[in-house]
Structure formats: C-alpha cells, structure tokens
C-alpha cells in the first residue's frame, strides 16, 4: 500500500485495538511510518503491516512533526549497542578468519 504524508489511516495495535493516525513522515520505502495518533495525542513509529486501510487521502498534509523526534544524542546509540549487542563497524570479510577451527594439538 502506498502512503503519503498527511493520510489518515486506521491502525491495528498489538492488543487488537483500532486507532486512527495521521502520517507525518515515511521511511524505508513505505515500510515505517511516523504518525500522530488522534486517540492518545502522541507521536509513534508504525510498521506498514499495522495499517488496516487508508481512511482519507491528504487529510492533513501540513501536520507538524514532533520537534524532538530527530533530536537523538549519544545515549540512544549506547543503549542500542548495549541492548542488542550490535556493532556495525565490522565488515563481513573480517569474520572469515573465525570460520576455520583452531588446532591446539600442534
């Protein structure tokens, strides 16, 4: 489904609630949507599969973005590295040395 900024959509949440949201930003070729939820009055990130259908196209095309959304500091990256144990600075060829078993008998 192709979404645009300002579309009013119906979302199916994890706990099977239906909520309405206004799409504020679109990321990764329509896979992730940043939206303002009318029921809660909060912004949240939504996966495209959570969208049931588009209620109204171009409902609020100039809806404001949350000013703190892109204001990330180092603590976000530190929490991601600690929580997911992921370091994106290694290249795949660097792991080729670990494919061969070590001979401790020599």
Buried (B, 14 or more C-beta within 10 A) or exposed (E): EEBEBBBBBBBBEEEEEEBBBBBBBBEEEBEEBBBBBEEEEEBBEBEBEBBEEBEEEEBBEEBEEBEEEEEEEEEEEEEEEEEEEEEEEEEEEEEEEEEEEEEEEE
